[in-house]
Amino acid sequence: MEKARRASHAGSWYTDNPRKLSEELEGWLRESGLTKSPDVRGVIAPHAGYSYSGRAAAYAFGNIDPTNITRVFLLGPSHHYYTSKCALSTATVYKTPIGDLTIDLEVIEELKATGKFELMDIRVDEAEHSMEMHLPYLAKVFEGHQVKVVPILVGSLKAESEAMYGQLLGKYVDDPQNFFSVSSDFCHWGSRFNYTHYDKKHGAIHKSIEALDRIGMDIIETGNPDAFKEYLLEFDNTICGRHPISVFLHMLKNCSTSIKINFLRYEQSSQCKTMRDSSVSYASAAAKVDA
């Protein structure tokens, strides 16, 4: 029986007009000027409203060569629902205005059987935007290709849990038909986010934010989850997808394929100049087989 997760943020976070949405995504993908590569096995991409981060996200999704991929694992942080575990979707299909994505029930059952996951109620699923914002891009990139999705809501995990899930999911990385879409924005800066770290040596506030984000991005590129953890402890940078990113780093550490993450785009929603300003940073990366 079909159990659909509605495109609950269509019409607010992005347009619900299929033609307009399709044109918008195609435009951004074209502008990114990226060449699709079969070696790209995963992306890290933002999840804000498309007017803020849609263009930046194209620098992640534009790398995807859909030809041999049959399954996409989605890892997104939880913004509204607290869990100390990872949660699986109970839906059978994820709707988007430009085509629906079928859930891979076989893999969901496999993961369920480990006893390490909880299930998320459809209401929790629909309230969360972190994975939904990746769906229209995936629907667009995989247009005309048979692909299924495995959505995993990543809760507030302790370091041991991040490592455990990374170990558990690592084997899926070795199958070249699997792809990984990791959802995260970067620094949320300003008093409304209770985060105003400012290192004056960089000059303007927005330069300090960029410097802070780039330290994190460089560490993620090394693939070292422990170094990333130390960075977060030191600077407390408000990277909302830090847990999905950490799980992904542990997955790459636990698989036998050598995969390297490279950041290709960095943007800020606005440039902070005074302590009254606020901004959110967006960074897009591709995880590529390291020949």
NUSE-678288 format. One record per residue (C-alpha): x, y, z; residue in three letters. Coordinates in steps of 0.02 Angstrom, whole numbers. Example, Ala and Ser with C-alpha at 12.3 -4.5 7.8 and 13.67 -1.06 7.14 Angstrom:
# NUSE-678288
LOLO,615,-225,390,ALA
LOLO,684,-53,357,SER
# end
This chain:
# NUSE-678288
LOLO,0,0,0,MET
LOLO,66,171,-47,GLU
LOLO,108,286,97,LYS
LOLO,162,452,26,ALA
LOLO,263,588,108,ARG
LOLO,193,749,37,ARG
LOLO,309,885,-31,ALA
LOLO,264,984,124,SER
LOLO,383,1130,91,HIS
LOLO,334,1155,-92,ALA
LOLO,249,1322,-116,GLY
LOLO,349,1401,26,SER
LOLO,532,1346,25,TRP
LOLO,529,1319,-162,TYR
LOLO,401,1339,-300,THR
LOLO,264,1208,-317,ASP
LOLO,245,1250,-502,ASN
LOLO,322,1098,-591,PRO
LOLO,372,1192,-748,ARG
LOLO,449,1336,-651,LYS
LOLO,539,1220,-531,LEU
LOLO,608,1115,-673,SER
LOLO,671,1269,-766,GLU
LOLO,749,1341,-608,GLU
LOLO,845,1181,-569,LEU
LOLO,900,1157,-750,GLU
LOLO,961,1337,-753,GLY
LOLO,1065,1319,-595,TRP
LOLO,1136,1152,-650,LEU
LOLO,1185,1228,-818,ARG
LOLO,1262,1382,-737,GLU
LOLO,1370,1274,-623,SER
LOLO,1460,1217,-781,GLY
LOLO,1505,1051,-702,LEU
LOLO,1545,892,-796,THR
LOLO,1451,738,-735,LYS
LOLO,1570,606,-668,SER
LOLO,1535,421,-637,PRO
LOLO,1669,431,-502,ASP
LOLO,1562,547,-395,VAL
LOLO,1480,437,-264,ARG
LOLO,1410,564,-145,GLY
LOLO,1377,748,-113,VAL
LOLO,1363,866,33,ILE
LOLO,1235,1000,-9,ALA
LOLO,1136,1135,81,PRO
LOLO,951,1129,124,HIS
LOLO,888,1307,139,ALA
LOLO,749,1382,35,GLY
LOLO,799,1380,-149,TYR
LOLO,804,1570,-159,SER
LOLO,947,1561,-32,TYR
LOLO,1041,1401,-71,SER
LOLO,971,1330,-233,GLY
LOLO,1112,1399,-337,ARG
LOLO,1247,1337,-218,ALA
LOLO,1168,1163,-212,ALA
LOLO,1187,1145,-401,ALA
LOLO,1376,1134,-373,TYR
LOLO,1344,971,-281,ALA
LOLO,1205,893,-385,PHE
LOLO,1281,946,-552,GLY
LOLO,1420,817,-527,ASN
LOLO,1305,668,-528,ILE
LOLO,1310,547,-673,ASP
LOLO,1146,452,-652,PRO
LOLO,1187,313,-775,THR
LOLO,1237,173,-655,ASN
LOLO,1158,232,-493,ILE
LOLO,1004,139,-434,THR
LOLO,992,194,-253,ARG
LOLO,1018,357,-158,VAL
LOLO,1045,360,30,PHE
LOLO,986,526,102,LEU
LOLO,1062,582,267,LEU
LOLO,986,736,344,GLY
LOLO,989,816,517,PRO
LOLO,834,830,625,SER
LOLO,778,1009,658,HIS
LOLO,617,982,756,HIS
LOLO,617,807,824,TYR
LOLO,738,748,957,TYR
LOLO,815,576,946,THR
LOLO,985,510,997,SER
LOLO,977,382,856,LYS
LOLO,950,378,669,CYS
LOLO,772,359,609,ALA
LOLO,702,278,452,LEU
LOLO,556,340,350,SER
LOLO,392,244,358,THR
LOLO,337,313,189,ALA
LOLO,341,211,28,THR
LOLO,358,362,-86,VAL
LOLO,426,539,-72,TYR
LOLO,327,663,-177,LYS
LOLO,403,810,-271,THR
LOLO,317,930,-393,PRO
LOLO,426,860,-534,ILE
LOLO,413,674,-503,GLY
LOLO,404,555,-357,ASP
LOLO,545,453,-281,LEU
LOLO,511,275,-225,THR
LOLO,580,220,-57,ILE
LOLO,691,65,-61,ASP
LOLO,591,-43,61,LEU
LOLO,713,-187,47,GLU
LOLO,858,-84,116,VAL
LOLO,743,-4,246,ILE
LOLO,700,-181,308,GLU
LOLO,885,-227,308,GLU
LOLO,926,-75,415,LEU
LOLO,775,-103,527,LYS
LOLO,836,-280,561,ALA
LOLO,997,-213,640,THR
LOLO,892,-147,786,GLY
LOLO,991,15,784,LYS
LOLO,862,126,701,PHE
LOLO,698,199,756,GLU
LOLO,554,238,639,LEU
LOLO,494,414,609,MET
LOLO,311,454,604,ASP
LOLO,252,528,439,ILE
LOLO,214,692,529,ARG
LOLO,395,703,588,VAL
LOLO,450,660,412,ASP
LOLO,344,797,333,GLU
LOLO,394,928,461,ALA
LOLO,579,903,421,GLU
LOLO,651,1000,274,HIS
LOLO,833,941,273,SER
LOLO,804,792,158,MET
LOLO,656,865,63,GLU
LOLO,763,1008,-5,MET
LOLO,873,878,-93,HIS
LOLO,726,786,-173,LEU
LOLO,682,902,-319,PRO
LOLO,867,906,-369,TYR
LOLO,876,716,-361,LEU
LOLO,712,700,-458,ALA
LOLO,786,816,-590,LYS
LOLO,958,734,-602,VAL
LOLO,885,558,-607,PHE
LOLO,746,601,-730,GLU
LOLO,716,450,-842,GLY
LOLO,820,336,-730,HIS
LOLO,755,205,-610,GLN
LOLO,816,257,-439,VAL
LOLO,756,222,-261,LYS
LOLO,793,321,-104,VAL
LOLO,838,272,74,VAL
LOLO,801,421,187,PRO
LOLO,891,420,355,ILE
LOLO,854,556,482,LEU
LOLO,1012,579,585,VAL
LOLO,977,628,765,GLY
LOLO,1088,710,897,SER
LOLO,1216,571,899,LEU
LOLO,1357,548,1022,LYS
LOLO,1528,518,943,ALA
LOLO,1516,329,978,GLU
LOLO,1348,321,887,SER
LOLO,1416,416,737,GLU
LOLO,1556,287,726,ALA
LOLO,1433,142,748,MET
LOLO,1317,202,609,TYR
LOLO,1467,238,499,GLY
LOLO,1525,59,522,GLN
LOLO,1352,-9,489,LEU
LOLO,1326,93,331,LEU
LOLO,1505,84,266,GLY
LOLO,1474,-75,164,LYS
LOLO,1345,15,57,TYR
LOLO,1480,134,-6,VAL
LOLO,1572,-8,-91,ASP
LOLO,1426,-39,-209,ASP
LOLO,1450,85,-354,PRO
LOLO,1262,82,-384,GLN
LOLO,1236,170,-218,ASN
LOLO,1245,359,-200,PHE
LOLO,1246,468,-43,PHE
LOLO,1163,637,-24,SER
LOLO,1216,720,139,VAL
LOLO,1117,872,192,SER
LOLO,1195,1016,288,SER
LOLO,1205,1204,295,ASP
LOLO,1361,1282,370,PHE
LOLO,1382,1424,496,CYS
LOLO,1221,1500,563,HIS
LOLO,1289,1666,626,TRP
LOLO,1206,1801,728,GLY
LOLO,1119,1829,894,SER
LOLO,961,1744,829,ARG
LOLO,1064,1584,815,PHE
LOLO,1154,1617,981,ASN
LOLO,1318,1612,888,TYR
LOLO,1428,1765,862,THR
LOLO,1605,1697,854,HIS
LOLO,1711,1836,777,TYR
LOLO,1898,1832,750,ASP
LOLO,1945,2013,709,LYS
LOLO,2107,1965,626,LYS
LOLO,2006,1918,470,HIS
LOLO,1933,2093,452,GLY
LOLO,1746,2103,419,ALA
LOLO,1631,1983,512,ILE
LOLO,1583,1890,352,HIS
LOLO,1768,1859,317,LYS
LOLO,1788,1786,492,SER
LOLO,1637,1673,462,ILE
LOLO,1709,1615,297,GLU
LOLO,1879,1579,376,ALA
LOLO,1793,1476,513,LEU
LOLO,1688,1379,386,ASP
LOLO,1840,1347,275,ARG
LOLO,1938,1271,420,ILE
LOLO,1793,1150,441,GLY
LOLO,1780,1116,255,MET
LOLO,1968,1080,246,ASP
LOLO,1952,957,390,ILE
LOLO,1803,870,308,ILE
LOLO,1909,854,150,GLU
LOLO,2041,758,250,THR
LOLO,1906,628,286,GLY
LOLO,1951,622,470,ASN
LOLO,1795,612,581,PRO
LOLO,1896,635,741,ASP
LOLO,1977,795,678,ALA
LOLO,1804,858,628,PHE
LOLO,1740,819,803,LYS
LOLO,1886,917,879,GLU
LOLO,1851,1065,765,TYR
LOLO,1669,1067,821,LEU
LOLO,1721,1058,1003,LEU
LOLO,1844,1199,981,GLU
LOLO,1739,1323,882,PHE
LOLO,1563,1259,912,ASP
LOLO,1524,1308,731,ASN
LOLO,1336,1296,702,THR
LOLO,1344,1170,559,ILE
LOLO,1169,1095,570,CYS
LOLO,1216,937,475,GLY
LOLO,1369,899,581,ARG
LOLO,1300,728,631,HIS
LOLO,1258,671,452,PRO
LOLO,1429,734,395,ILE
LOLO,1514,640,538,SER
LOLO,1420,479,498,VAL
LOLO,1470,499,315,PHE
LOLO,1654,524,363,LEU
LOLO,1645,365,468,HIS
LOLO,1565,273,321,MET
LOLO,1707,324,207,LEU
LOLO,1830,266,339,LYS
LOLO,1744,97,352,ASN
LOLO,1725,56,168,CYS
LOLO,1860,-18,58,SER
LOLO,1840,108,-84,THR
LOLO,1952,259,-70,SER
LOLO,1841,413,-82,ILE
LOLO,1893,594,-68,LYS
LOLO,1780,741,-28,ILE
LOLO,1808,906,-119,ASN
LOLO,1714,1067,-87,PHE
LOLO,1668,1158,-247,LEU
LOLO,1564,1305,-190,ARG
LOLO,1544,1418,-40,TYR
LOLO,1413,1555,-18,GLU
LOLO,1333,1656,121,GLN
LOLO,1150,1710,126,SER
LOLO,1211,1888,162,SER
LOLO,1371,1974,217,GLN
LOLO,1375,2013,402,CYS
LOLO,1456,2179,442,LYS
LOLO,1387,2220,615,THR
LOLO,1343,2118,768,MET
LOLO,1159,2147,729,ARG
LOLO,1172,2054,562,ASP
LOLO,1144,1870,534,SER
LOLO,1183,1746,396,SER
LOLO,1186,1563,350,VAL
LOLO,1329,1486,250,SER
LOLO,1308,1357,112,TYR
LOLO,1444,1239,53,ALA
LOLO,1432,1107,-83,SER
LOLO,1549,960,-103,ALA
LOLO,1571,804,-209,ALA
LOLO,1637,639,-140,ALA
LOLO,1736,557,-277,LYS
LOLO,1825,391,-300,VAL
LOLO,2008,428,-272,ASP
LOLO,2098,338,-413,ALA
# end
